[in-house]
Amino acid sequence: VQLQASGGGLVQAGDSLRLSCTTSGRSSRDYNMGWFRQAPGKEREFVGGSRKRGGNTYYSDSAKGRFTISRDNAKNTMYLLVNSLSPEDTAVYYCAANQRPTGTPGYNIYEYPYWGQGTLVTVSS
């Protein structure tokens, strides 16, 4: 499976932004999918994820409240809506996928063998 993240750009503090992650080669319904981000000089961190069956979503503690994950398997696409953006949200946002059969979709980068190229979000103050 290949993943393509898109939707990043330069936005102002307080804005909202929706990122997309589209799979190709295989249907997204076969995969748990996750969003990660990596700010300059920092490690890549988990933002949230979505189970392949049922579409249950999971978020990091820091993402709860402002981040919303949804998916449209008919379009092979997962979305990340971020509200009330702040400069601290500036990062490259990555989507990733795995095929874990049960439990949460995974909170660690090592649990995801498939990655998209990332999309840069820059938030100006």
Salt bridges, closest charged atoms under 4 A:
ASP30 OD2 - ARG26 NH2 3.50
GLU45 OE2 - ARG37 NE 2.73
ASP61 OD1 - LYS64 NZ 3.40
ASP89 OD1 - ARG37 NH1 2.85
ASP89 OD1 - ARG66 NH2 2.91
GLU111 OE2 - ARG100 NH1 2.39
